Amino acid sequence: MKVGVIGLGDVAHKAYLPVLTAQPGVIPHLHTRSRATLDRAGDAYRVPGEHRHADLDALIAAGPDAAFVHAPSGVHAGIVTRLLTAGVPTYVDKPLAYSLGEARRVVELAETRGVSLAVGFNRRHAPAYVHLLEHPRDLILMQKHRRGLPEDPRRMVFDDFVHVADTLRFLVPSHVDRISVRTRVRRGLLHHVVLEMSGDGFTAIGAMNRVSGSAEEIVEISGQDRKREVRNLAEIIDHKGQPSVRRRGDWVPVARQRGIEQAAVAFLDAVRAGRRLSAQDALRTHELCERIVLAALEEH
């Protein structure tokens, strides 16, 4: 199975290349425009020279069975469009694009051509978050904070808060009837955002503060007089009387803890089985992010 890996930066090296190069039957084909970066990655993962491509057309000409796109967010739409046009099933890091219009065009292209398109919302596969689905979820609280990183609203929301928006959508127990957004923008930079979604019997609240003093991610769900908390995707705390704590095992790889390994393998399994994956649900998350960006811009 020939698998293209496009973009060889930190995300590819820390998360995806160790997973993909360990999969039986996967033959990686690497692409980046920098020959030095290409050769460093190729040497590190023992990828033969003929499977290293400094040109995207050359990688496509090699006939990949699937592709993973880890290039910068701003070029996702263009690269994915070329892959889908060539009929290559594609997995792309979030976001599909910084603009909702571009994201819609890419998803429509995949649907029209009948080609699989998956967006890397790895938290939907993270074991600690999957375990939350077995728990009552009357109230869902998610916080994902940063230190000293106020940013342009569109980039902040689509590059980072998108994880909060999508994880809440994943965890809500039924249809969302109401959505509200509150933001704080100063000198054109988004400092914090609070998203609230509610429906029949539940409320979900997501918050991000980019000047919080620490980097952390915390999810709490509660209902039926029980609460479950997940800290930094590694620690699960159940509250019913005395709290009980379960921590990630010392030998569990970070890619598995964060759901990246499971997301990548699920995509490859679907390609092998000939099952087409649709990005329509991922597009709903992009629509929600656009709504948040517009709220921030209105405040500014």
C-alpha positions as CSV (number, residue, x, y, z in Angstrom):
1,M,0.0,0.0,0.0
2,K,1.7,3.2,-1.2
3,V,1.0,6.1,1.3
4,G,2.0,9.6,0.6
5,V,3.1,11.9,3.5
6,I,3.0,15.5,2.5
7,G,4.6,18.0,4.8
8,L,7.5,16.8,7.1
9,G,7.4,19.3,10.0
10,D,6.9,18.7,13.7
11,V,3.4,17.1,13.4
12,A,4.6,14.5,10.9
13,H,7.7,13.7,12.9
14,K,6.2,13.6,16.3
15,A,2.9,11.9,15.5
16,Y,2.4,10.4,12.1
17,L,5.6,9.1,10.6
18,P,6.3,6.8,13.6
19,V,2.8,5.4,13.3
20,L,2.8,5.0,9.5
21,T,6.2,3.6,9.1
22,A,5.4,0.9,11.7
23,Q,2.2,-0.3,9.8
24,P,2.6,-3.6,8.0
25,G,2.3,-3.3,4.3
26,V,2.6,0.5,4.2
27,I,5.2,1.9,1.7
28,P,5.7,5.6,2.6
29,H,6.3,8.1,-0.2
30,L,7.5,11.5,1.3
31,H,7.0,15.0,-0.1
32,T,8.2,18.4,0.9
33,R,9.7,21.1,-1.2
34,S,13.0,21.3,0.8
35,R,15.4,18.6,-0.4
36,A,17.4,18.8,2.8
37,T,14.3,18.2,5.0
38,L,13.1,15.5,2.6
39,D,16.4,13.6,2.9
40,R,16.6,14.0,6.6
41,A,13.2,12.4,7.0
42,G,13.9,9.8,4.4
43,D,17.2,8.8,6.1
44,A,15.6,8.8,9.6
45,Y,12.8,6.4,8.4
46,R,14.8,4.4,5.8
47,V,12.7,5.6,2.9
48,P,14.4,4.8,-0.4
49,G,15.5,7.7,-2.6
50,E,12.9,6.9,-5.3
51,H,10.1,7.3,-2.7
52,R,11.2,10.9,-1.9
53,H,9.5,13.5,-3.9
54,A,10.4,17.2,-3.9
55,D,7.4,17.8,-6.3
56,L,3.8,17.0,-5.5
57,D,3.1,16.0,-9.1
58,A,5.9,13.4,-8.8
59,L,4.3,11.9,-5.7
60,I,0.9,11.8,-7.4
61,A,2.5,10.2,-10.5
62,A,3.8,7.4,-8.2
63,G,0.2,6.3,-7.8
64,P,-0.4,6.5,-4.0
65,D,-3.2,4.5,-2.6
66,A,-3.7,7.1,0.1
67,A,-2.2,10.3,1.4
68,F,-1.7,12.2,4.7
69,V,-1.4,16.0,4.5
70,H,0.6,17.7,7.3
71,A,1.6,20.9,5.5
72,P,0.8,24.3,7.0
73,S,-2.9,25.0,7.3
74,G,-3.0,27.8,4.7
75,V,-2.1,25.4,1.9
76,H,-4.3,22.5,2.9
77,A,-7.1,23.3,0.5
78,G,-4.9,23.5,-2.5
79,I,-3.0,20.3,-1.8
80,V,-6.1,18.3,-0.9
81,T,-7.8,19.5,-4.1
82,R,-5.0,18.2,-6.2
83,L,-5.0,14.8,-4.4
84,L,-8.8,14.4,-4.6
85,T,-8.8,15.4,-8.3
86,A,-6.3,12.6,-8.8
87,G,-8.6,10.2,-7.0
88,V,-6.3,9.8,-3.9
89,P,-8.1,9.1,-0.6
90,T,-6.8,11.8,1.7
91,Y,-6.4,12.4,5.4
92,V,-5.6,16.0,6.3
93,D,-4.8,17.8,9.5
94,K,-7.4,20.2,10.8
95,P,-8.4,22.7,9.5
96,L,-9.4,22.0,5.9
97,A,-9.0,25.7,5.3
98,Y,-9.1,29.0,7.1
99,S,-12.2,30.0,5.2
100,L,-15.5,28.2,5.3
101,G,-16.0,28.7,1.6
102,E,-12.8,26.9,0.8
103,A,-13.6,24.1,3.2
104,R,-17.0,23.6,1.6
105,R,-15.5,23.5,-1.9
106,V,-13.0,20.8,-0.9
107,V,-15.7,18.6,0.8
108,E,-18.0,19.1,-2.2
109,L,-15.2,17.9,-4.5
110,A,-14.6,14.8,-2.4
111,E,-18.4,14.0,-2.5
112,T,-18.7,14.7,-6.2
113,R,-15.7,12.5,-7.1
114,G,-16.6,9.8,-4.5
115,V,-13.1,10.0,-2.9
116,S,-12.5,9.5,0.8
117,L,-11.7,12.6,2.8
118,A,-10.9,12.5,6.5
119,V,-10.0,15.4,8.8
120,G,-7.6,14.8,11.7
121,F,-9.8,15.4,14.7
122,N,-7.7,13.0,16.7
123,R,-9.5,13.6,20.0
124,R,-12.5,11.7,18.8
125,H,-10.2,8.6,18.9
126,A,-8.3,9.5,22.2
127,P,-9.0,6.6,24.6
128,A,-9.7,9.0,27.6
129,Y,-12.3,10.9,25.6
130,V,-13.9,7.8,24.1
131,H,-14.4,6.6,27.6
132,L,-16.5,9.7,28.3
133,L,-19.2,8.5,26.0
134,E,-20.1,5.7,28.5
135,H,-20.9,8.3,31.2
136,P,-24.0,10.5,31.7
137,R,-23.4,13.9,30.1
138,D,-25.9,16.4,31.4
139,L,-23.2,19.0,31.7
140,I,-20.0,19.1,29.6
141,L,-17.1,21.5,30.4
142,M,-14.0,21.7,28.3
143,Q,-11.0,24.1,28.9
144,K,-8.0,24.3,26.6
145,H,-5.7,27.1,27.6
146,R,-2.4,28.6,26.5
147,R,0.2,30.9,27.9
148,G,1.0,34.2,26.3
149,L,-0.5,33.4,22.9
150,P,-3.2,35.9,21.9
151,E,-3.6,35.6,18.1
152,D,-5.5,36.7,15.0
153,P,-9.1,35.4,15.6
154,R,-9.3,33.3,12.4
155,R,-6.0,31.5,13.0
156,M,-6.6,31.0,16.7
157,V,-10.1,29.5,16.2
158,F,-9.4,27.4,13.1
159,D,-5.9,26.1,14.3
160,D,-6.6,25.6,18.0
161,F,-10.1,26.3,19.3
162,V,-11.3,24.0,16.5
163,H,-10.3,21.1,18.8
164,V,-12.7,22.4,21.5
165,A,-15.5,22.9,19.1
166,D,-15.2,19.5,17.6
167,T,-14.7,17.6,20.9
168,L,-17.9,19.2,22.3
169,R,-19.8,18.2,19.2
170,F,-18.4,14.7,19.7
171,L,-19.5,14.5,23.3
172,V,-22.9,16.1,23.2
173,P,-25.6,13.4,23.8
174,S,-28.2,14.7,21.3
175,H,-29.1,17.5,18.9
176,V,-27.9,21.0,19.7
177,D,-30.7,23.5,19.7
178,R,-28.9,26.7,20.9
179,I,-25.5,28.1,20.5
180,S,-23.9,31.2,22.0
181,V,-20.4,32.7,21.7
182,R,-18.5,35.2,23.8
183,T,-15.1,36.5,23.0
184,R,-12.5,39.0,24.2
185,V,-10.5,40.8,21.5
186,R,-7.9,43.4,22.2
187,R,-5.9,45.3,19.5
188,G,-7.1,42.8,16.9
189,L,-6.0,39.7,18.8
190,L,-8.3,37.1,20.3
191,H,-7.5,36.6,24.0
192,H,-10.3,34.2,25.0
193,V,-13.4,32.6,23.7
194,V,-16.3,30.8,25.4
195,L,-18.7,28.6,23.4
196,E,-22.0,27.3,24.9
197,M,-24.2,24.7,23.2
198,S,-27.3,23.2,24.7
199,G,-30.1,20.9,23.8
200,D,-32.7,18.6,25.4
201,G,-31.3,17.9,28.9
202,F,-27.7,19.0,28.4
203,T,-25.4,22.0,28.3
204,A,-21.9,22.0,26.8
205,I,-19.4,24.8,27.5
206,G,-16.0,25.2,25.9
207,A,-13.4,27.8,26.9
208,M,-10.0,28.8,25.7
209,N,-7.8,31.5,27.3
210,R,-4.6,32.3,25.4
211,V,-3.2,34.3,28.3
212,S,-4.0,31.9,31.1
213,G,-0.5,31.4,32.5
214,S,-0.4,27.7,31.7
215,A,-1.0,25.2,28.9
216,E,-3.6,22.7,29.9
217,E,-6.6,20.7,28.6
218,I,-9.4,19.6,31.0
219,V,-12.7,18.0,30.2
220,E,-15.4,17.4,32.9
221,I,-18.7,15.6,32.3
222,S,-21.4,15.1,34.9
223,G,-24.8,13.7,35.3
224,Q,-26.9,11.4,37.6
225,D,-24.8,12.5,40.5
226,R,-21.5,11.3,38.9
227,K,-18.6,13.2,37.4
228,R,-15.7,12.1,35.2
229,E,-12.7,14.4,34.6
230,V,-9.9,14.0,32.0
231,R,-6.7,16.0,32.4
232,N,-4.4,16.5,29.4
233,L,-5.8,13.4,27.8
234,A,-3.7,11.3,30.2
235,E,-5.5,11.2,33.5
236,I,-9.0,10.1,34.2
237,I,-10.6,11.0,37.5
238,D,-14.0,9.5,38.5
239,H,-15.9,11.4,41.2
240,K,-18.5,9.5,43.2
241,G,-17.8,10.0,46.8
242,Q,-14.0,9.6,46.9
243,P,-12.2,10.4,43.6
244,S,-10.4,7.5,41.9
245,V,-7.6,8.2,39.4
246,R,-6.4,6.3,36.4
247,R,-3.2,7.5,34.6
248,R,-1.7,6.7,31.2
249,G,0.7,3.8,31.4
250,D,4.4,4.7,31.3
251,W,4.9,2.8,28.1
252,V,1.8,4.1,26.2
253,P,3.0,6.2,23.2
254,V,1.9,9.8,23.0
255,A,0.4,9.2,19.6
256,R,-1.9,6.5,21.0
257,Q,-2.8,8.5,24.1
258,R,-3.9,11.5,21.9
259,G,-5.8,9.3,19.4
260,I,-3.5,10.0,16.5
261,E,-2.5,6.4,16.0
262,Q,-6.1,5.2,16.1
263,A,-7.3,7.9,13.7
264,A,-4.5,7.1,11.2
265,V,-5.1,3.3,11.4
266,A,-8.9,3.7,11.0
267,F,-8.3,5.8,7.9
268,L,-5.9,3.2,6.4
269,D,-8.3,0.3,7.3
270,A,-11.1,2.1,5.5
271,V,-9.0,2.6,2.4
272,R,-7.9,-1.0,2.4
273,A,-11.6,-2.1,2.7
274,G,-12.8,0.2,0.0
275,R,-15.0,2.1,2.4
276,R,-15.5,5.8,1.4
277,L,-15.1,8.3,4.3
278,S,-17.0,11.5,4.2
279,A,-15.9,14.9,5.7
280,Q,-19.5,16.2,5.9
281,D,-19.5,16.1,9.7
282,A,-16.1,17.7,9.9
283,L,-17.5,20.5,7.8
284,R,-20.1,21.1,10.5
285,T,-17.3,21.8,12.9
286,H,-15.8,24.3,10.4
287,E,-19.2,26.0,10.1
288,L,-19.2,26.4,13.9
289,C,-15.7,27.8,13.9
290,E,-16.7,30.4,11.3
291,R,-19.6,31.4,13.5
292,I,-17.1,32.0,16.4
293,V,-14.7,34.0,14.2
294,L,-17.5,36.2,13.0
295,A,-18.5,36.9,16.6
296,A,-14.9,37.9,17.4
297,L,-14.7,40.1,14.4
298,E,-18.0,41.8,15.3
299,E,-16.5,42.7,18.8
300,H,-13.4,44.0,17.2
